[in-house]
């Protein structure tokens, strides 16, 4: 064989491609686990369970008029639970929310009646007062660095005392005077406390306001820069500040949203009953916070949704009215709420662990 012929290098045949191994970091989780990971799934399942329970235990619940009453009770809790939930996602609490509702109603009632003004004037001043309370709470939290639990506990005690003392001083009683004959009363009532006839059933306007506010809150959380700010400041405010998130503005505005909702619910109470008791509202803040927690909002902040508290409020309304329709002793209401709260928290914990285990 001649020297001109050189040995040709062997050509290695590449191995046939086998099935690609999924990296644990990039593998997509099954649809069921992704659904379970949502913070509002657990409370939805809980709401269905509570509804089915009372559907069987309390036959009157099956009537359309009964469901209208249940949704009405849920809406008065749910309107407040929404901003309370947003505030919790932002990493803060507001223990003054319950008495702030009464402060708003008292302001509108006494200003209108004692000064003989159109009730719209009292409504507008009450809005300013409610927003001012929210601003003050938020400003104190961001400026002092103290836990919002302590700041708003102080606000709760101050407002509780002021509500009672000022009402007695101005009216000579623990309740405000009847404002049903004041100018503008019917127009304001149409906005805050009217009813609609739907299929022969009277449906309160607060139900529609509740669902409207829930839709707005959901859009804000999921589709706006402000929603991203809320999650960011609740997760880690220092990291959020480092990337340009206006932490102080976000927290103060969230407290003011709670003030706005307190004004709205206060106006509903005033124009539903024409008067308001100055000692009411104590304990309601725990109901609002519980509805948010049951709805999947973490106590540590940074996680939650606006839909979850809607189901949480529905569960509260369902239990509150369901006990009455079942003919049980209403004294058991708070006990049921405690069981619901513990059960919902454990279900949410199980759901989250199941969803993240893989």
Secondary structure, 3 states (H helix, E strand, C coil): CCCCCCCCCCCCCCCCCCCCCCCCCCCCCCHHHHHHCCCCHHHHHHHHHHHHHHHHHCHHHHCHHHHHHHHHHHHHHHHHHHHHHHHHHCCCCCCCHHHHHHHHHHHHHHHHHHCCCCHHHHHHHHHHHHHHHHHHHHHHHHHHCCCHHHHHHHHHHHHHHHHHHHHHHHHCCCECCCCCCCCCHHHHHHHHCCEEEECCEEEEHHHHHHHHHHHHHHHHHHHCHHHHHHHHHHHCHHHHHHCCCCHHHHHHHHHHHHHHHHHHHHHHHHHHHCCCECCCCCCHHHHHHHHHHHCCCCCCCCCCCHHHHHHHHHHHHHHHHHHHHCCCCHHHHHHHHHHHHHHHHHHHHHHHHHHHCC
